[in-house]
Each structure stands twice: as structure tokens, then as C-alpha cells.
Amino acid sequence: APAHPLWPEIERVTLEQLQYARLGVEGGVWQLFAEDGEMKMYKREEEVDGLAVDPLKAVHTVKGVTGREMTHYFFSPDVRFEWETTLEQMKVLETIADDTLVILQIHKRVWPASQRDALFWSHVRRVPNDTDRDAQDIWIACNHSTEHHEAPSNEGKMVRVSLTVCLVCQTSIEPPSDGGPVTRDHLTCKITYCSVVNPGGWVPTSALRAVYKREYPKFLKRFTQYVKDRCDKQPILF
Ligand SMILES: CC(C)(C)c1cc(CCc2ccccn2)cc(-c2ccc(S(=O)(=O)CCO)cc2)c1
């Protein structure tokens, strides 16, 4: 494994997030708060120091793409402005490896909150599926807040959110009954998106929960549609 000081944490958090995502939404602790076709969004209402830090878990099924493609476009900084509408600026502060970056994002101000930025490492990896040999490998993309010497310390200017986010994807292929080639019509990608975001500075809990409710369903719908459009008519990346 690459000898980088962040590597042990990247390894640990990525695998923890994989287990957390695979727990699904059992246990009755998750409240369904948005539904749109195959997409179901759940949250838990939690406060840390009087701040709403509502863990979110979304499950979705997308036809015609693979988990590798879905996590690739989630990870890739080059395309982020095409689907992440709350972004104002983004800078790759460090390229640790071709699948591991440190990113600084400045988000658009969302009334009534003050402007926020996010500093996190971003990692994408294939996890061999050791249980079911017929199934495809699992792909995970994980973003987790970190410190970095290149990041501006914005005294008083910007509030820094802290976040842990993962996108876990499992592809399944229903091969064509006539033994023909596998096309995108035979692909199904099961997605679990998990996020815990501490908004940093104080935001009225009711306003923050309204933002969650509005922003998250939009974000996941927009992102998955973006990947479908990008992959359409392109060779399949398994
Ligand atoms: C809504 C709230 C949970 C508080 C929130 C507030 C802000 C700060 C800016 C902002 C955005 C929207 C509304 C309010 N403030 C950012 C984020 C956020 C950042 C990153 C990711 S990601 O999945 O890593 C995709 C890459 O950008 C997801 C969510 C969330």
C-alpha cells in the first residue's frame, strides 16, 4: 500500500463505510423522508452540540450503468461541476494516487447559512466480492474530512463542514436469454449513498433540515441521471 501518512485512515474509514452501507436500513432507526421511483432516502435525526447532524442513507437502483462507472464519475473532480450544483470552487490540493485525492470545495452560500467549505480526502476502490462468485465486484467511493497544510485557514471568512460520505455500488447482470452479447439493457446498479455532514457553524435546525430535505433528493437524482447520460452508447466499464 502507498506509504502516505493518511493511508491507514483512508483504509480504515473506507472499509468501515463499506460495512455501514451494507447494513442497509434495518433496525427501525431510519426514517424514510423522500421517495422517487427506485430512490428511497432515509435519515436519523441527531444533534451534536445543538447542531442537526442528521445521518442520511439513500438506496437507489439505476439501470444501464456499472458500479465502476457510477463511482468513477462520483470520484472524478473533472466532472464534479457538471452535477454538483452547490459548488462554487474546487481545488485538488494533493494527488496521493490515481484513486486517492485531497480536495478543497467551496460551496455556494445557501440562505440563511453563511458560506461553507469542505476539505476532505477522496478515495475510490473495487472490493472483490468474496461471497457470491456470480455477482460482480463492489465499488466504493468515500469522502472523509481531513486536515491539509495547503488548505487556507479561513478565520472568520468561511465555515468548514466536516463530512463522511460514501457511495457503494453493486452491479448485477441479467445475461440475454438468447446468449447474445451483454448490453447496457442487461445491467442494474444497486446504489447505497451514506452521508454524515456536520455543518460546522450554527445553522437554524429547522432551516438545515429543510435544506437536507430539498437538496439531497435533487442531488442523487441529478447525479445518477448524469452518469446514465454520460455512459449511454459508450463501451461498458466493468
Ligand atoms: C446540506 C448539508 C448536509 C448541510 C451540506 C452542506 C454543505 C455545505 C454547502 C451547502 C450545500 C447545500 C446547502 C447548504 N450548504 C455541503 C454538503 C455536502 C458536501 C459534499 C458532499 S459529497 O457527497 O462529498 C459530493 C461532493 O460535493 C455532499 C454534501 C452538505
PDBQT file of the ligand as one rigid body, heavy atoms in Angstrom, charges set to zero:
ROOT
HETATM    1  C1  LIG A 301     -26.816  20.274   3.236  1.00  0.00    +0.000 C 
HETATM    2  C2  LIG A 301     -25.639  19.904   4.133  1.00  0.00    +0.000 C 
HETATM    3  C3  LIG A 301     -25.777  18.470   4.553  1.00  0.00    +0.000 C 
HETATM    4  C4  LIG A 301     -25.625  20.777   5.375  1.00  0.00    +0.000 C 
HETATM    5  C5  LIG A 301     -24.381  20.121   3.323  1.00  0.00    +0.000 A 
HETATM    6  C6  LIG A 301     -23.847  21.406   3.302  1.00  0.00    +0.000 A 
HETATM    7  C7  LIG A 301     -22.728  21.630   2.538  1.00  0.00    +0.000 A 
HETATM    8  C8  LIG A 301     -22.176  23.000   2.527  1.00  0.00    +0.000 C 
HETATM    9  C9  LIG A 301     -22.823  23.857   1.470  1.00  0.00    +0.000 C 
HETATM   10  C10 LIG A 301     -24.290  23.762   1.463  1.00  0.00    +0.000 A 
HETATM   11  C11 LIG A 301     -24.879  22.995   0.483  1.00  0.00    +0.000 A 
HETATM   12  C12 LIG A 301     -26.249  22.894   0.474  1.00  0.00    +0.000 A 
HETATM   13  C13 LIG A 301     -26.966  23.555   1.433  1.00  0.00    +0.000 A 
HETATM   14  C14 LIG A 301     -26.301  24.268   2.440  1.00  0.00    +0.000 A 
HETATM   15  N1  LIG A 301     -24.979  24.379   2.430  1.00  0.00    +0.000 NA
HETATM   16  C15 LIG A 301     -22.136  20.609   1.798  1.00  0.00    +0.000 A 
HETATM   17  C16 LIG A 301     -22.685  19.326   1.841  1.00  0.00    +0.000 A 
HETATM   18  C17 LIG A 301     -22.085  18.219   1.063  1.00  0.00    +0.000 A 
HETATM   19  C18 LIG A 301     -20.746  18.261   0.653  1.00  0.00    +0.000 A 
HETATM   20  C19 LIG A 301     -20.205  17.210  -0.101  1.00  0.00    +0.000 A 
HETATM   21  C20 LIG A 301     -20.971  16.134  -0.462  1.00  0.00    +0.000 A 
HETATM   22  S1  LIG A 301     -20.317  14.839  -1.424  1.00  0.00    +0.000 S 
HETATM   23  O1  LIG A 301     -21.252  13.735  -1.345  1.00  0.00    +0.000 OA
HETATM   24  O2  LIG A 301     -18.984  14.596  -0.953  1.00  0.00    +0.000 OA
HETATM   25  C21 LIG A 301     -20.280  15.292  -3.113  1.00  0.00    +0.000 C 
HETATM   26  C22 LIG A 301     -19.142  16.192  -3.444  1.00  0.00    +0.000 C 
HETATM   27  O3  LIG A 301     -19.536  17.517  -3.268  1.00  0.00    +0.000 OA
HETATM   28  C23 LIG A 301     -22.295  16.076  -0.053  1.00  0.00    +0.000 A 
HETATM   29  C24 LIG A 301     -22.846  17.111   0.695  1.00  0.00    +0.000 A 
HETATM   30  C25 LIG A 301     -23.819  19.085   2.610  1.00  0.00    +0.000 A 
ENDROOT
TORSDOF 0
